[in-house]
């Protein structure tokens, strides 16, 4: 953008973290294009389980940065529906990376995750 603002594609903008992050980024003066899987409540549709959908969102946004906030972050839910978790978290991340390679190769990526990936903090019984 001419004014120097960063264009951020926020994949998963309607989720808990995405909603808060979008407001923060907008408050910092960035241009934010949020997504939801079907486009409701967001600027763009981006179903991370579909390469074509991811490609279309990235090509449309022409982002300087992409934040991946979509997918399954709740550990308990991941055990209840492991197939969805695998598809959204693994294939979804692959689709996003592959789409970036082709449509936004210079964009930066911030991949959000759960603190649960680090295990219980030292000295805390879990």
Buried (B, 14 or more C-beta within 10 A) or exposed (E): EEEEBBBBBBBBBBBEBBBEBBEEBBEEEBBBBBBBBEBEEBBBBBBBBBBEBBBBBBEBBEBBBBBBBBBBBEEEEBEEEEEBBEBBBEBBBEBBBBBBEEBBEEBEBEEBEBEEEEEEEEEEEE
